[in-house]
């Protein structure tokens, strides 16, 4: 029997890069949050695959393109020593197009589970919105909410560094 892998699913805006209150699609406005490269390195060293799962509704709304999203992802990879194993994005938005990939649906996570032979019981999702937590819960992945959203969801911590401490039991 093949050994299954473990992974951290990561929302992008507000977890890996600064949330600016509007769509982030220009590399010059794509600012990586301090501590993110170090947190990803710690998770990688602990044997986790690192998988970005991000809604990018601006594509459906024709505000920017998939090429723009990939340019931001290239900047992220460069800043994080190419630590990310996969970067998935949903280009749908309900008023324009529906998709099972768009969170809170779990399509992006399910694709990664199949591709990387993941054991969902050993996986986590880190996001800054309840829809991220819902996407993880849909397939049995534990969630950690980061940031300032007002909610009673737990665990709820300040940032990826604090989430990394929980995941690694520190």
C-alpha positions as CSV (number, residue, x, y, z in Angstrom):
1,X,0.0,0.0,0.0
2,X,1.3,3.4,-1.0
3,X,2.0,5.9,1.8
4,X,-0.2,8.9,1.6
5,X,1.1,12.5,1.8
6,X,0.2,15.4,4.0
7,X,-0.3,19.0,2.8
8,X,-1.1,22.5,3.9
9,X,-3.7,24.2,1.7
10,X,-3.2,28.0,1.7
11,X,-5.5,30.7,0.7
12,X,-3.6,33.5,-1.0
13,X,-4.8,37.0,-0.3
14,X,-4.7,37.8,3.4
15,X,-2.6,34.7,4.2
16,X,0.4,34.8,1.9
17,X,0.2,38.4,0.5
18,X,-1.3,41.5,1.9
19,X,-5.1,42.0,1.5
20,X,-5.5,45.5,-0.1
21,X,-9.3,45.7,-0.1
22,X,-9.5,45.2,-3.9
23,X,-8.3,42.6,-6.4
24,X,-4.5,41.9,-6.2
25,X,-3.3,41.1,-9.7
26,X,-0.4,43.4,-10.4
27,X,3.0,42.1,-9.3
28,X,4.1,45.5,-8.0
29,X,1.0,45.5,-5.6
30,X,1.5,41.9,-4.7
31,X,3.2,42.3,-1.3
32,X,4.2,39.1,0.5
33,X,3.4,39.2,4.3
34,X,6.5,39.3,6.5
35,X,7.2,35.8,7.9
36,X,5.6,33.9,5.1
37,X,8.8,32.6,3.5
38,X,10.0,31.4,6.9
39,X,6.7,29.8,7.8
40,X,6.6,27.9,4.4
41,X,10.2,26.7,4.9
42,X,9.3,25.4,8.4
43,X,6.2,23.5,7.0
44,X,8.2,22.1,4.1
45,X,10.9,20.9,6.5
46,X,8.2,19.1,8.5
47,X,7.3,17.1,5.4
48,X,4.2,19.0,4.2
49,X,3.3,19.7,0.6
50,X,2.3,23.3,0.2
51,X,-0.7,24.0,-2.1
52,X,-2.3,27.4,-2.8
53,X,-6.0,27.4,-3.4
54,X,-7.4,30.9,-4.3
55,X,-10.5,32.4,-5.7
56,X,-9.8,34.8,-8.5
57,X,-13.2,36.2,-9.4
58,X,-11.5,39.2,-11.2
59,X,-10.8,36.9,-14.1
60,X,-14.6,36.1,-14.6
61,X,-15.3,39.8,-14.2
62,X,-12.7,40.5,-16.9
63,X,-10.7,42.8,-14.6
64,X,-7.5,40.8,-15.2
65,X,-6.3,37.6,-16.8
66,X,-4.9,34.2,-15.7
67,X,-1.5,35.5,-17.0
68,X,-1.7,38.3,-14.4
69,X,-2.4,35.7,-11.7
70,X,0.5,33.5,-12.8
71,X,2.8,36.6,-12.7
72,X,1.9,37.2,-9.0
73,X,2.4,33.5,-8.3
74,X,5.8,33.6,-9.9
75,X,6.7,36.5,-7.6
76,X,5.5,34.5,-4.6
77,X,7.5,31.4,-5.6
78,X,10.6,33.4,-6.1
79,X,10.3,35.0,-2.7
80,X,9.6,31.6,-1.0
81,X,12.5,29.7,-2.6
82,X,10.0,27.8,-4.9
83,X,8.5,26.1,-1.8
84,X,5.0,25.8,-3.2
85,X,4.1,22.5,-4.8
86,X,1.0,23.7,-6.6
87,X,-1.0,26.8,-7.1
88,X,-4.6,26.4,-8.0
89,X,-7.1,29.2,-8.7
90,X,-10.7,29.4,-9.6
91,X,-11.6,32.0,-12.2
92,X,-15.3,31.8,-11.6
93,X,-17.8,34.2,-9.9
94,X,-21.4,33.4,-9.3
95,X,-23.0,36.2,-11.3
96,X,-20.8,35.4,-14.3
97,X,-20.0,31.7,-14.1
98,X,-20.4,28.8,-11.6
99,X,-17.7,26.4,-10.7
100,X,-17.1,23.6,-8.2
101,X,-13.6,24.9,-7.9
102,X,-14.7,28.2,-6.3
103,X,-14.5,28.1,-2.5
104,X,-16.5,27.4,-0.4
105,X,-16.7,24.4,-2.8
106,X,-13.9,22.0,-2.4
107,X,-13.0,21.3,-6.1
108,X,-9.5,22.8,-5.9
109,X,-8.7,20.8,-2.8
110,X,-10.1,17.6,-4.3
111,X,-7.9,18.0,-7.4
112,X,-4.8,18.3,-5.1
113,X,-5.9,15.3,-3.0
114,X,-6.0,13.1,-6.1
115,X,-2.9,14.6,-7.7
116,X,-0.7,14.3,-4.6
117,X,-2.2,11.2,-3.0
118,X,-3.1,13.1,0.2
119,X,-4.4,11.8,3.5
120,X,-7.0,14.5,4.4
121,X,-6.6,13.6,8.1
122,X,-3.0,14.8,7.9
123,X,-3.9,18.0,6.0
124,X,-4.8,21.6,7.1
125,X,-6.2,24.6,5.4
126,X,-5.1,28.1,6.4
127,X,-7.4,30.9,5.2
128,X,-8.7,34.3,6.2
129,X,-12.4,33.7,5.4
130,X,-15.0,31.3,6.6
131,X,-15.4,30.1,3.0
132,X,-11.8,28.7,3.2
133,X,-12.7,26.8,6.4
134,X,-15.9,25.5,4.7
135,X,-14.0,24.2,1.7
136,X,-11.6,22.3,4.0
137,X,-14.5,20.9,6.1
138,X,-16.2,19.7,3.0
139,X,-13.5,17.0,2.5
140,X,-12.5,16.6,6.2
141,X,-9.5,18.9,6.3
142,X,-8.9,20.8,9.6
143,X,-8.8,24.6,9.3
144,X,-7.1,27.5,10.9
145,X,-8.5,30.9,10.4
146,X,-6.1,33.8,10.2
147,X,-6.6,37.6,10.2
148,X,-9.2,40.0,11.5
149,X,-12.5,38.5,10.4
150,X,-15.0,38.6,13.3
151,X,-16.1,35.1,14.0
152,X,-16.2,32.5,16.7
153,X,-14.3,29.9,14.5
154,X,-11.4,28.3,16.3
155,X,-8.5,28.1,16.0
156,X,-8.4,31.8,14.9
157,X,-4.9,33.3,15.0
158,X,-3.2,36.5,13.8
159,X,-1.2,35.1,10.8
160,X,0.5,32.3,9.0
161,X,3.4,32.3,11.5
162,X,0.9,31.6,14.4
163,X,-0.9,29.0,12.3
164,X,2.4,27.3,11.6
165,X,3.1,27.1,15.3
166,X,-0.2,25.3,15.8
167,X,0.3,22.9,12.9
168,X,3.8,22.0,14.1
169,X,2.6,21.7,17.7
170,X,4.9,24.5,19.0
